Amino acid sequence: MLAGHETTANALSWMWYLLALNHDARQRMLAEVDEVLGGRRPTFADVDRLQWTQACFLEAMRIFPPAWIIPRECVAEDRIAGHRIPKGSSILIPIHALHHDERFWPDPERFDPTRFLPENAHDHHRCSYLPFGAGRRVCAGKAFAVIEGTIVTAMMSQRFTYELIPGFPVVPEATLTLRPRYGLRMIARRREAAAVAEAVAA
């Protein structure tokens, strides 16, 4: 529970930061949320229809993976790219580096949620995207985290947009997780469409 709390919170924070820098992607997400939900609270049944919203969350974890590196122990001697790996060696899998490798991700520094739309989901190498690890030690909360991130994003987007405070330093800090060193302070601006909808309902 503790690991799932911090990593999901970091993933959502980085997503709001990236959406504040990419207004077209954010506007498309807001339009999807309005169309799918129509002002009501999202449920599990809505997740499959919130494809762009989910893609924004997944792309944010590509650029800023909360688990930015994973340690593993070599259970048998191996050779990787010409390098001998002795049995018992400690190996660090550089997830952040993989997520920014041009061999797997064209224009890797660009925030592009289309990479994770259903029609493109199989275009990238299966070992090039590892925000939850992989194999027998893959994160047990992987599916839950994606569902949670999608629903929370939709809920928070129904009435507000989030803008960066001008001049506030956003600096990635790689500790146990990849987090904003000074936090992430943003301005919540009430959406005009949400205010109109509430006035009509009243």
Secondary structure, DSSP 8 states (H G I E B T S, - for coil): -HHHHHHHHHHHHHHHHHHHH-HHHHHHHHHHHHHHHTTS---GGGGGG-HHHHHHHHHHHHHS-SS--EEEE-SS-EEETTEEE-TT-EEEE-HHHHHT-TTTSSSTTS--GGGGSGGGTTSS-TTS--TT--GGG--TTHHHHHHHHHHHHHHHHTTEEEEE-TT----EEESSSEEETT---EEEEE-HHHHHHHHHH-
